Amino acid sequence: MALPLGIRNNLTFLIAEVQSQLKTLDSCLAKGVARYGGTLLERSGYVYNLKMRLHDDCMMAAAKQRELEVNVAQSLSQLANELERITELSKQCVNQLFEAKKVDRVHVSTLRPMLKIVAKAVNKSSAALFDSDTEVAIKLGNAEKKLSKAFKTIYATLSKKSALAKDQHALMALLFVARTIEQMGDCIRVMGESILSIVLGQPTDIHRFKSLQSSLSALEQQTDATRLKLESVAETRSGSNISQLSISGQSYKQAIFKDGKKRKLKEEMDGVARWHDIFPGVAPEILTYSQEGDSAALLIEYLQGVTFEHLLLHGDQQANALGMRHLTDVLMQVWQKTFKPAPSHAGFMQQLRKRLKEIFEIHPEFFQGNERIGNVELVPFEALLDRAESIEQEIKAPFSVYIHGDFNIDNIIFDSERSKINFIDLHRSKYQDYLQDVSVFIVSNWRLQVFDRAVRDNINQQSLALYSFSKAFAEAQNDPLFEIRLALGLARSLATSTRFILDKSMAHSMFMRARYLMEQVLRIVPDKRSHYRLPLKELINVTS
């Protein structure tokens, strides 16, 4: 890619200096460290200065935005760091060679083939970077494997010699040199990944790039990597990366590229397939699926529109209301079409119990023993959970419908131009109590850290709109325990969401609301449960 001239020049000088120092290290191995070691040690400061100069140039170019994207600047800085790291490792080699002066020259020379692998890779890095040659960048990763294999052979040889040698200390020092050269392989791999990231405009690694290539090959899209662009969309808590893929100059221009653990992505693909069978048009199309070992990658149809979260934060009341009307229309159709009269159990308290350890790890102050305030005993949260879980067994939903399973507002997309609703992130979809989705939706609205009064009003109206819609559905389907089940669903979502909230005030507010709802449910006698009314307006009220 075209880099600013100053950055290009400093990179050229930096690579050339690293090449020079590697040649000097090779001379130390071939002809003796006493003769050449001092030269290498004296020049280490020059590499540091070049690296810092390059960092400064990248920061200034990124600040101007038009000259260099931030992601590219970060990758260039990483590349410079790894080049300097190679020279630091070279210095360590020289220092160890001074300790190994008594070792037979033949043994020292056995390390030269390892160093040759490093030097060859550094030489290739220049072409890979300046010519945007992704194939060469990928091959840099092979150096790490070659060095690892070579080190194992040398280790076995020198270990045997060490057992018989008079000067074991010198042989061990030479073994440390071999190990240090092997560590250069990790630097070279990261250099290759930095170059891939520079070409794509987004941080990536060799494995991820290969997954992208496999996905495009399955689509029979043979394209120059310089025409590809990845833009990060999200990183999931399960470790998956989600990026928007753009291909310039082709009719097939955009898609969503998602890679991560095979089990999670297989669940996603199966979830999408089930939605296509049950209710076509809501889920995106899966364009390709590829897997290798425990990892997999998906290329997914790019959906037009914005998420409901974006709509709330950047839209107006009219746009929000329009989105909600279309969403409730879709939900009504899905719930009616997938209605099954068999009772269902969401297990809200069981879900909460599974995440309790994570909650307490982030917020240890939530863990409570037996406490009293005056004559009032405060029941520990886990005791509340035990009692609420036993009650939940008695208030199952009288039917089930097909639900999203993770109905956060950033998993719902609305295309206002085509009046279309789409769902994404569907790996948890199943037949279950519809209040699982309702409670998650309301809490994902509530936890938005926005205090602008107009935006907050829109957020609250959206939550109340889904509540009113689902309550009307419950009445039509004779579901008298709708409100008490929703209370437990909200308690679950409020409490479990705190493990992602570091703001102590907000997390405390959410946790205490969860506790309040559980205490309310526990106070209701069994024959009055259908009379319970959820104080939703009070619950969702947020002040700055």
MARGU-615212 format. One line per field, with one value per residue (C-alpha): residue number from 1; residue in one letter; x, y, z; chain. Coordinates in pm, 1 decimal, decimal comma, always signed. Layout:
% residues N
k = [NUM ...]
r = [A ...]
c1 = [X ...]
c2 = [Y ...]
c3 = [Z ...]
c = [A ...]
This chain:
% residues 544
k = [1 2 3 4 5 6 7 8 9 10 11 12 13 14 15 16 17 18 19 20 21 22 23 24 25 26 27 28 29 30 31 32 33 34 35 36 37 38 39 40 41 42 43 44 45 46 47 48 49 50 51 52 53 54 55 56 57 58 59 60 61 62 63 64 65 66 67 68 69 70 71 72 73 74 75 76 77 78 79 80 81 82 83 84 85 86 87 88 89 90 91 92 93 94 95 96 97 98 99 100 101 102 103 104 105 106 107 108 109 110 111 112 113 114 115 116 117 118 119 120 121 122 123 124 125 126 127 128 129 130 131 132 133 134 135 136 137 138 139 140 141 142 143 144 145 146 147 148 149 150 151 152 153 154 155 156 157 158 159 160 161 162 163 164 165 166 167 168 169 170 171 172 173 174 175 176 177 178 179 180 181 182 183 184 185 186 187 188 189 190 191 192 193 194 195 196 197 198 199 200 201 202 203 204 205 206 207 208 209 210 211 212 213 214 215 216 217 218 219 220 221 222 223 224 225 226 227 228 229 230 231 232 233 234 235 236 237 238 239 240 241 242 243 244 245 246 247 248 249 250 251 252 253 254 255 256 257 258 259 260 261 262 263 264 265 266 267 268 269 270 271 272 273 274 275 276 277 278 279 280 281 282 283 284 285 286 287 288 289 290 291 292 293 294 295 296 297 298 299 300 301 302 303 304 305 306 307 308 309 310 311 312 313 314 315 316 317 318 319 320 321 322 323 324 325 326 327 328 329 330 331 332 333 334 335 336 337 338 339 340 341 342 343 344 345 346 347 348 349 350 351 352 353 354 355 356 357 358 359 360 361 362 363 364 365 366 367 368 369 370 371 372 373 374 375 376 377 378 379 380 381 382 383 384 385 386 387 388 389 390 391 392 393 394 395 396 397 398 399 400 401 402 403 404 405 406 407 408 409 410 411 412 413 414 415 416 417 418 419 420 421 422 423 424 425 426 427 428 429 430 431 432 433 434 435 436 437 438 439 440 441 442 443 444 445 446 447 448 449 450 451 452 453 454 455 456 457 458 459 460 461 462 463 464 465 466 467 468 469 470 471 472 473 474 475 476 477 478 479 480 481 482 483 484 485 486 487 488 489 490 491 492 493 494 495 496 497 498 499 500 501 502 503 504 505 506 507 508 509 510 511 512 513 514 515 516 517 518 519 520 521 522 523 524 525 526 527 528 529 530 531 532 533 534 535 536 537 538 539 540 541 542 543 544]
r = [M A L P L G I R N N L T F L I A E V Q S Q L K T L D S C L A K G V A R Y G G T L L E R S G Y V Y N L K M R L H D D C M M A A A K Q R E L E V N V A Q S L S Q L A N E L E R I T E L S K Q C V N Q L F E A K K V D R V H V S T L R P M L K I V A K A V N K S S A A L F D S D T E V A I K L G N A E K K L S K A F K T I Y A T L S K K S A L A K D Q H A L M A L L F V A R T I E Q M G D C I R V M G E S I L S I V L G Q P T D I H R F K S L Q S S L S A L E Q Q T D A T R L K L E S V A E T R S G S N I S Q L S I S G Q S Y K Q A I F K D G K K R K L K E E M D G V A R W H D I F P G V A P E I L T Y S Q E G D S A A L L I E Y L Q G V T F E H L L L H G D Q Q A N A L G M R H L T D V L M Q V W Q K T F K P A P S H A G F M Q Q L R K R L K E I F E I H P E F F Q G N E R I G N V E L V P F E A L L D R A E S I E Q E I K A P F S V Y I H G D F N I D N I I F D S E R S K I N F I D L H R S K Y Q D Y L Q D V S V F I V S N W R L Q V F D R A V R D N I N Q Q S L A L Y S F S K A F A E A Q N D P L F E I R L A L G L A R S L A T S T R F I L D K S M A H S M F M R A R Y L M E Q V L R I V P D K R S H Y R L P L K E L I N V T S]
c1 = [+0,0 +106,9 +268,3 +372,6 +726,8 +875,3 +732,6 +844,5 +1198,8 +1229,9 +1100,6 +1353,4 +1636,6 +1507,6 +1484,9 +1828,3 +1982,3 +1827,8 +1962,6 +2306,8 +2300,1 +2194,7 +2493,1 +2717,0 +2572,3 +2638,0 +3000,5 +3017,1 +2905,0 +3137,4 +3455,3 +3428,0 +3240,7 +3555,3 +3610,0 +3256,8 +3048,4 +3140,3 +3027,2 +2676,2 +2642,4 +2748,6 +2478,5 +2170,6 +2083,3 +2042,3 +1760,7 +1582,7 +1602,0 +1462,0 +1177,8 +1084,7 +1106,0 +870,5 +628,1 +619,5 +559,2 +275,0 +108,7 +125,3 -0,4 -287,9 -376,1 -416,8 -648,6 -628,9 -264,7 -294,7 -571,8 -528,6 -533,3 -259,2 -52,1 -80,3 +25,7 +324,0 +429,3 +396,6 +612,9 +879,2 +862,9 +926,8 +1218,8 +1376,3 +1304,8 +1511,7 +1809,0 +1758,9 +1763,4 +2078,5 +2243,9 +2146,1 +2304,3 +2630,7 +2639,8 +2582,7 +2850,6 +3103,9 +3012,5 +3060,3 +3407,8 +3555,1 +3304,4 +3432,7 +3385,1 +3204,3 +2930,4 +2893,2 +2859,0 +2561,6 +2355,8 +2419,1 +2139,3 +1889,3 +2010,1 +1989,5 +1614,5 +1572,1 +1775,8 +1587,9 +1253,0 +1358,5 +1470,1 +1127,8 +942,7 +1041,2 +881,1 +578,7 +518,1 +592,9 +432,6 +134,6 +225,1 +4,9 +137,2 +488,0 +350,1 +187,0 +513,0 +685,8 +486,6 +664,6 +992,8 +863,3 +795,0 +1130,8 +1320,0 +1132,7 +1218,0 +1583,9 +1611,5 +1483,6 +1754,7 +2028,9 +1896,9 +1917,3 +2273,2 +2409,9 +2241,0 +2429,2 +2757,4 +2700,5 +2680,1 +3030,8 +3194,8 +3440,4 +3303,6 +2931,3 +2873,9 +2998,0 +2778,2 +2475,7 +2548,5 +2550,2 +2218,8 +2077,9 +2195,5 +2002,4 +1694,1 +1723,2 +1745,5 +1437,4 +1252,4 +1314,6 +1064,0 +785,1 +893,8 +885,2 +536,4 +406,0 +576,8 +387,6 +60,9 +134,3 +184,7 -145,3 -314,1 -165,7 -293,3 -643,5 -669,0 -762,5 -567,7 -558,5 -344,1 -223,8 -484,4 -766,0 -643,4 -631,4 -989,6 -1088,9 -917,1 -1100,1 -1432,8 -1376,2 -1257,5 -1580,3 -1761,8 -1528,0 -1411,5 -1048,3 -942,3 -629,4 -584,8 -515,6 -882,6 -1002,5 -1086,9 -1194,0 -1365,2 -1423,1 -1787,0 -1761,2 -1568,7 -1795,3 -1746,2 -1700,7 -1390,3 -1533,8 -1432,2 -1692,6 -1585,2 -1742,2 -1567,0 -1554,8 -1417,6 -1355,2 -1426,7 -1648,1 -2022,3 -2002,4 -1901,1 -1987,4 -2031,7 -1983,7 -1682,0 -1700,8 -1435,9 -1380,9 -1439,5 -1590,2 -1857,2 -1991,2 -1995,2 -2153,5 -2429,6 -2467,8 -2496,6 -2747,7 -2947,1 -2969,2 -3075,5 -3356,6 -3482,3 -3488,5 -3702,6 -3935,3 -3965,9 -3779,6 -3652,7 -3560,4 -3217,3 -2928,7 -2799,0 -2488,4 -2267,7 -1987,0 -1874,4 -1521,0 -1346,5 -996,7 -924,5 -1113,1 -1164,4 -1416,3 -1521,9 -1849,5 -1912,9 -2257,9 -2486,8 -2438,4 -2767,1 -2875,0 -3002,2 -2896,1 -2923,7 -3193,2 -2917,1 -2793,7 -3151,5 -3197,5 -2871,5 -2884,8 -3246,0 -3548,3 -3875,0 -4053,7 -3782,3 -3780,9 -4159,0 -4152,5 -3885,6 -4086,3 -4403,7 -4221,0 -4048,7 -4373,9 -4536,3 -4257,7 -4269,7 -4646,5 -4609,1 -4325,0 -4499,7 -4828,1 -4665,1 -4440,0 -4689,3 -4676,7 -4924,6 -4672,4 -4557,6 -4205,4 -3959,3 -3696,1 -3505,3 -3419,2 -3284,5 -3081,8 -2926,7 -2844,4 -2687,9 -2452,6 -2320,3 -2308,5 -1937,0 -1851,1 -2068,7 -1895,1 -1550,0 -1619,3 -1823,0 -1717,0 -1914,9 -2234,9 -2147,9 -2345,7 -2341,0 -2600,0 -2646,2 -2879,4 -2981,1 -3132,0 -3400,2 -3421,2 -3240,8 -3096,8 -3131,1 -2811,8 -2854,9 -2783,6 -3057,3 -3298,0 -3189,6 -3259,7 -3610,8 -3688,2 -3570,7 -3811,4 -4099,8 -4005,3 -4065,9 -4433,9 -4490,2 -4399,2 -4523,2 -4836,0 -4689,1 -4366,7 -4268,2 -3950,1 -3729,2 -3411,6 -3232,3 -3006,8 -3251,1 -3022,8 -3098,9 -2767,5 -2883,9 -3190,0 -3147,2 -3404,6 -3390,6 -3628,2 -3606,0 -3735,4 -3935,8 -3752,9 -3649,0 -3356,3 -3212,8 -2844,7 -2636,9 -2884,1 -2686,7 -2913,0 -3246,0 -3485,8 -3845,1 -3888,6 -4076,8 -4107,8 -4029,3 -3665,5 -3647,2 -3870,8 -3662,1 -3330,2 -3462,8 -3582,3 -3258,4 -3040,7 -3230,3 -3203,5 -2827,8 -2738,9 -2527,2 -2707,3 -2852,3 -2969,7 -3334,3 -3472,7 -3273,5 -3357,7 -3726,8 -3697,3 -3519,6 -3792,8 -4069,8 -3911,6 -3902,1 -4261,5 -4375,1 -4244,4 -4383,2 -4731,0 -4717,8 -4609,7 -4862,9 -5143,8 -5016,5 -5014,0 -5375,1 -5481,6 -5311,4 -5440,9 -5102,4 -5197,6 -4846,0 -4688,9 -4589,5 -4437,9 -4230,5 -4118,1 -4009,0 -3777,5 -3657,6 -3570,7 -3400,7 -3188,4 -3087,8 -3021,7 -2798,6 -2605,8 -2543,5 -2342,6 -2048,6 -1996,8 -2047,3 -1746,2 -1927,0 -1989,7 -2288,1 -2468,3 -2382,7 -2510,1 -2833,1 -2887,0 -2807,8 -3036,9 -3320,5 -3268,9 -3281,7 -3592,2 -3777,8 -3683,8 -3799,3 -4129,5 -4189,8 -4108,2 -4363,2 -4655,3 -4872,5 -4937,8 -5305,7 -5226,1 -4949,4 -5174,9 -5260,5 -4898,5 -4822,9 -4468,4 -4358,0 -4179,6 -4199,9 -4030,6 -3769,4 -3657,3 -3637,6 -3272,2 -3128,2 -2778,0]
c2 = [+0,0 +361,3 +481,7 +838,5 +895,7 +958,7 +634,2 +438,8 +574,4 +501,1 +148,0 +95,4 +212,8 +3,8 -317,3 -253,5 -202,1 -522,7 -708,4 -562,0 -666,4 -1018,9 -1037,1 -923,0 -1190,1 -1449,1 -1331,2 -1384,5 -1742,7 -1802,5 -1618,3 -1543,6 -1313,6 -1142,2 -997,9 -888,3 -885,9 -534,2 -389,7 -529,0 -409,6 -58,2 -12,6 -114,7 +247,5 +332,2 +78,9 +220,4 +571,5 +455,7 +277,7 +581,9 +805,8 +569,5 +568,1 +947,8 +958,0 +706,5 +902,1 +1226,8 +1064,0 +896,6 +1228,1 +1381,2 +1085,1 +1134,9 +1027,4 +704,8 +506,9 +444,4 +64,6 +84,0 +315,1 +68,9 -221,4 -26,4 +51,2 -318,3 -407,3 -164,4 -311,1 -662,5 -548,9 -385,5 -697,9 -902,5 -673,7 -702,9 -1080,8 -1049,7 -860,7 -1140,5 -1389,5 -1193,9 -1178,6 -1554,8 -1618,4 -1439,4 -1701,8 -1981,5 -1887,9 -2227,2 -2421,4 -2598,1 -2374,0 -2661,4 -2652,8 -2276,4 -2303,1 -2540,9 -2234,7 -2051,6 -2230,4 -2110,7 -1753,5 -1785,4 -1858,8 -1536,6 -1325,5 -1461,4 -1380,1 -1023,8 -975,0 -1092,0 -861,5 -559,7 -695,5 -822,0 -476,5 -243,3 -467,4 -563,8 -927,2 -1123,0 -1459,6 -1361,2 -1223,5 -1561,0 -1741,0 -1538,9 -1745,8 -2058,1 -1926,8 -1980,9 -2349,5 -2401,6 -2241,4 -2447,1 -2767,8 -2667,3 -2581,4 -2923,9 -3090,0 -2866,9 -2912,6 -3289,4 -3267,5 -3017,2 -3189,4 -3509,1 -3319,2 -3131,9 -3453,2 -3548,7 -3206,6 -3068,1 -2716,2 -2772,6 -2403,8 -2300,6 -2553,7 -2443,3 -2083,4 -2194,5 -2368,1 -2038,4 -1875,1 -2133,9 -2075,4 -1698,4 -1734,0 -1955,2 -1672,6 -1453,7 -1675,6 -1534,2 -1181,5 -1277,1 -1428,5 -1109,6 -908,5 -1111,6 -1055,2 -682,6 -666,3 -850,9 -603,9 -310,2 -449,2 -521,7 -210,5 -408,2 -616,7 -979,0 -1288,1 -1549,4 -1804,8 -1553,5 -1442,8 -1804,4 -1848,2 -1541,0 -1681,6 -2013,2 -1833,0 -1633,1 -1941,9 -2120,2 -1828,8 -1859,9 -1506,3 -1486,8 -1137,8 -938,7 -886,6 -517,8 -484,5 -636,2 -424,9 -543,8 -311,2 -434,9 -460,9 -642,6 -889,4 -1129,9 -1251,1 -1604,2 -1489,4 -1456,7 -1164,5 -997,8 -773,8 -610,5 -724,7 -497,6 -588,1 -295,7 -323,8 -633,5 -685,2 -879,5 -592,5 -652,1 -932,1 -999,7 -1214,5 -1395,1 -1630,2 -1804,6 -2135,6 -2402,5 -2501,1 -2146,2 -2080,7 -2417,3 -2324,6 -1991,8 -2160,4 -2415,6 -2137,3 -1942,4 -2255,8 -2320,0 -1962,7 -2003,1 -2315,3 -2167,1 -1805,4 -1718,2 -1366,2 -1269,4 -1430,9 -1340,3 -1582,0 -1786,0 -1747,5 -1983,7 -2192,9 -2328,2 -2502,9 -2606,4 -2785,7 -2618,3 -2296,5 -2198,6 -1901,5 -1775,4 -1534,9 -1390,4 -1175,2 -805,4 -661,8 -309,0 -95,9 -12,5 -186,1 -83,9 +45,1 +276,7 +381,6 +480,6 +670,5 +848,0 +842,0 +1038,3 +945,1 +891,3 +658,0 +462,4 +426,0 +305,3 +47,1 -79,6 -115,8 -333,2 -532,9 -610,9 -707,3 -959,1 -1091,8 -1141,2 -1339,2 -1549,9 -1618,5 -1709,9 -1931,0 -2118,1 -2142,4 -2477,0 -2551,0 -2750,6 -2566,8 -2422,6 -2319,9 -2050,1 -2124,2 -1759,7 -1828,1 -2123,8 -1900,2 -1645,5 -1909,4 -2021,3 -1664,9 -1578,8 -1657,0 -1421,4 -1147,8 -1173,2 -1177,6 -839,9 -701,7 -876,9 -619,1 -790,8 -1103,5 -1094,9 -1302,0 -1274,7 -904,6 -691,6 -325,5 -264,6 -528,2 -600,2 -908,3 -885,2 -1218,1 -1310,2 -1290,0 -1659,8 -1743,2 -1524,5 -1708,1 -2048,7 -1945,6 -1775,3 -2081,5 -2305,6 -2066,6 -2048,6 -2422,9 -2351,5 -2070,2 -2216,5 -2057,6 -2237,4 -2255,7 -2201,4 -2011,0 -1990,6 -1718,3 -1539,3 -1638,7 -1330,7 -1051,4 -755,7 -439,1 -468,9 -802,3 -649,4 -461,8 -230,6 -120,0 +174,7 +205,4 -146,9 -161,6 -480,4 -638,1 -881,1 -1078,1 -1164,2 -1371,0 -1658,2 -1941,1 -1948,6 -1966,7 -2234,9 -2306,1 -2150,0 -1898,4 -1577,6 -1372,1 -1473,3 -1241,7 -974,8 -943,2 -934,7 -667,9 -442,1 -468,4 -412,5 -84,4 +6,8 -47,0 +202,1 +459,6 +760,4 +1038,1 +1285,1 +1332,2 +1308,8 +994,8 +843,7 +902,3 +717,7 +429,8 +405,1 +426,8 +141,2 -79,2 +7,4 -58,3 -416,6 -471,3 -354,4 -563,8 -882,0 -825,3 -803,1 -1125,5 -1290,4 -1189,2 -1320,2 -1654,9 -1681,0 -1645,4 -1507,6 -1539,5 -1319,8 -1036,8 -1247,7 -1449,7 -1128,1 -998,2 -1297,6 -1261,9 -896,4 -984,4 -1239,9 -1001,2 -708,4 -911,8 -1100,8 -783,1 -634,9 -860,8 -640,7 -309,8 -160,3 +159,1 +80,3 +311,3 +169,2 -192,0 -139,8 +11,0 -288,1 -544,2 -381,4 -371,6 -744,0 -806,3 -588,5 -786,8 -1120,4 -1000,2 -884,7 -1226,7 -1404,6 -1197,5 -1300,2 -1582,4 -1853,5 -1775,9 -1405,5 -1452,4 -1372,5 -1038,7 -917,8 -604,5 -526,6 -167,7 -131,8 +247,5 +287,9 +23,1 +174,6 +529,7 +639,8 +968,0 +1104,9]
c3 = [+0,0 -44,3 +278,5 +360,4 +235,5 +580,0 +719,2 +413,6 +439,8 +813,3 +760,0 +482,6 +708,5 +1000,2 +797,6 +646,1 +990,8 +1125,6 +821,5 +892,3 +1257,3 +1165,6 +928,2 +1212,2 +1440,1 +1170,2 +1158,0 +1535,9 +1483,1 +1189,2 +1292,1 +1661,5 +1893,9 +2016,6 +1671,2 +1578,6 +1896,5 +2001,9 +1666,8 +1711,5 +2069,5 +1977,4 +1709,2 +1913,2 +1994,8 +1626,9 +1587,2 +1891,1 +1748,1 +1413,8 +1588,7 +1795,4 +1488,7 +1306,9 +1602,6 +1598,7 +1223,0 +1255,2 +1534,3 +1339,7 +1018,4 +1206,3 +1372,3 +1026,8 +939,8 +566,5 +558,0 +758,7 +927,4 +1299,1 +1259,4 +996,7 +1215,7 +1505,1 +1283,9 +1152,3 +1508,7 +1595,8 +1295,8 +1415,1 +1767,4 +1638,0 +1422,9 +1725,7 +1930,3 +1684,6 +1744,8 +2122,0 +2089,3 +1875,2 +2162,9 +2400,7 +2161,9 +2161,7 +2540,8 +2562,4 +2299,7 +2522,1 +2784,5 +2530,8 +2405,3 +2500,4 +2291,8 +1980,4 +1674,0 +1499,6 +1760,8 +1725,4 +1347,6 +1383,1 +1479,3 +1152,0 +955,3 +1218,8 +1180,8 +803,0 +835,7 +1032,8 +789,5 +489,0 +651,7 +737,7 +377,0 +254,0 +492,6 +286,5 -31,9 +159,0 +304,8 +16,2 -249,4 -27,3 -96,6 +141,9 +23,5 +131,0 +458,8 +529,3 +451,0 +722,4 +968,1 +841,1 +980,9 +1334,6 +1265,0 +1091,7 +1379,2 +1635,1 +1448,8 +1411,0 +1780,5 +1884,9 +1675,1 +1816,3 +2170,4 +2139,8 +2004,2 +2253,2 +2548,1 +2470,1 +2427,7 +2752,6 +2952,3 +2836,6 +2806,9 +3059,5 +3025,2 +3055,9 +3132,8 +2788,2 +2609,4 +2809,1 +2708,2 +2345,3 +2399,6 +2527,2 +2206,0 +2003,4 +2215,6 +2167,5 +1789,2 +1801,9 +1978,6 +1675,1 +1493,7 +1707,8 +1607,3 +1239,1 +1269,5 +1431,9 +1156,8 +895,9 +1081,0 +1106,9 +730,8 +673,1 +907,7 +716,5 +384,5 +519,3 +734,0 +1045,5 +1302,0 +1190,1 +1218,4 +972,6 +1074,0 +1036,3 +694,2 +576,6 +697,3 +497,5 +188,3 +231,9 +265,0 -52,0 -239,2 -147,1 -313,2 -611,9 -539,9 -649,0 -554,8 -491,8 -117,8 -176,1 -279,6 +47,1 +348,3 +692,2 +934,8 +1288,2 +1389,5 +1722,2 +1933,9 +2116,6 +2472,3 +2334,1 +2148,1 +1798,5 +1578,7 +1358,6 +1071,0 +770,4 +453,3 +150,3 -191,7 -421,5 -792,6 -779,6 -799,3 -472,8 -248,9 +114,7 +364,3 +733,2 +816,6 +1149,4 +1285,0 +1616,2 +1793,3 +1570,1 +1823,3 +1852,4 +1479,4 +1406,3 +1652,3 +1471,3 +1131,9 +1263,5 +1431,6 +1106,4 +917,5 +1167,3 +1130,0 +751,1 +796,5 +1058,0 +950,6 +627,2 +570,8 +925,8 +946,3 +712,3 +450,9 +531,2 +224,3 +324,5 +620,7 +659,9 +947,1 +1043,8 +1369,4 +1652,9 +1456,6 +1191,3 +982,3 +840,9 +556,9 +616,4 +406,2 +473,4 +597,4 +514,9 +799,2 +1154,8 +1490,1 +1734,5 +1960,3 +1683,6 +1616,5 +1980,1 +2006,3 +1670,7 +1556,9 +1666,8 +1834,3 +1504,4 +1371,6 +1698,0 +1693,5 +1332,8 +1415,8 +1713,8 +1505,3 +1255,1 +1529,8 +1711,4 +1381,3 +1318,2 +1674,4 +1653,1 +1331,2 +1472,4 +1802,7 +1637,0 +1374,5 +1618,5 +1907,7 +2089,0 +2370,8 +2576,6 +2895,8 +2893,0 +3159,8 +3100,7 +3420,7 +3489,5 +3838,3 +3716,4 +3449,5 +3718,6 +3942,8 +3664,2 +3630,9 +4000,6 +4037,0 +3748,0 +3901,6 +4239,4 +4075,0 +3912,5 +4204,9 +4527,9 +4724,5 +4603,9 +4801,7 +5124,5 +5438,6 +5714,5 +5786,8 +5992,9 +5990,1 +6331,8 +6376,3 +6003,7 +5876,7 +5525,3 +5351,9 +5158,0 +4782,4 +4735,0 +4984,5 +4786,1 +4474,5 +4631,5 +4731,9 +4401,0 +4208,9 +4397,0 +4321,7 +3953,5 +3924,1 +3998,6 +3746,1 +3409,1 +3088,9 +2960,4 +2607,8 +2413,4 +2100,2 +1898,1 +2047,7 +1948,6 +2268,8 +2294,8 +2214,4 +2282,6 +2089,9 +1903,0 +1760,0 +1588,2 +1258,5 +1102,9 +740,9 +724,6 +344,9 +293,4 +618,7 +709,4 +1039,9 +1065,5 +1355,3 +1396,4 +1643,2 +1648,0 +1808,1 +2118,7 +1935,5 +2060,7 +2163,7 +2506,4 +2721,4 +2515,9 +2827,9 +2790,0 +2489,0 +2640,2 +2958,2 +2772,4 +2534,6 +2817,1 +3016,2 +2708,7 +2666,8 +3033,1 +3065,6 +2789,9 +2970,2 +2824,6 +3037,8 +2775,8 +2867,1 +2513,1 +2430,6 +2768,0 +2704,5 +2371,9 +2548,3 +2810,4 +2550,5 +2357,5 +2667,4 +2758,7 +2402,1 +2404,3 +2753,9 +2647,6 +2331,7 +2510,0 +2789,2 +2532,8 +2376,3 +2720,3 +2783,3 +2443,0 +2515,1 +2873,0 +3042,5 +3389,0 +3538,3 +3271,3 +3509,4 +3784,8 +3536,2 +3370,6 +3711,3 +3751,4 +3391,8 +3450,5 +3780,6 +3599,5 +3317,9 +3551,5 +3782,4 +3512,5 +3312,7 +3601,0 +3513,5 +3206,8 +3391,0 +3570,7 +3671,6 +4039,0 +4072,9 +3771,5 +3859,6 +4215,1 +4082,7 +3854,5 +4122,8 +4379,5 +4125,4 +4070,2 +4443,6 +4478,7 +4211,2 +4368,5 +4711,1 +4560,1 +4403,5 +4731,7 +4924,1 +4702,3 +4831,0 +4570,3 +4508,0 +4447,6 +4189,3 +3894,9 +4061,3 +4072,5 +3869,5 +3763,6 +3852,7 +3518,8 +3487,0 +3822,9 +3742,1 +3412,9 +3546,7 +3528,4 +3652,3 +3589,7]
c = [A A A A A A A A A A A A A A A A A A A A A A A A A A A A A A A A A A A A A A A A A A A A A A A A A A A A A A A A A A A A A A A A A A A A A A A A A A A A A A A A A A A A A A A A A A A A A A A A A A A A A A A A A A A A A A A A A A A A A A A A A A A A A A A A A A A A A A A A A A A A A A A A A A A A A A A A A A A A A A A A A A A A A A A A A A A A A A A A A A A A A A A A A A A A A A A A A A A A A A A A A A A A A A A A A A A A A A A A A A A A A A A A A A A A A A A A A A A A A A A A A A A A A A A A A A A A A A A A A A A A A A A A A A A A A A A A A A A A A A A A A A A A A A A A A A A A A A A A A A A A A A A A A A A A A A A A A A A A A A A A A A A A A A A A A A A A A A A A A A A A A A A A A A A A A A A A A A A A A A A A A A A A A A A A A A A A A A A A A A A A A A A A A A A A A A A A A A A A A A A A A A A A A A A A A A A A A A A A A A A A A A A A A A A A A A A A A A A A A A A A A A A A A A A A A A A A A A A A A A A A A A A A A A A A A A A A A A A A A A A A A A A A A A A A A A A A A A A A A A A A A A A A A A A A A A A A A A A A A A A A A A A A A A A A A A A A A A A A A A A A A A A A]
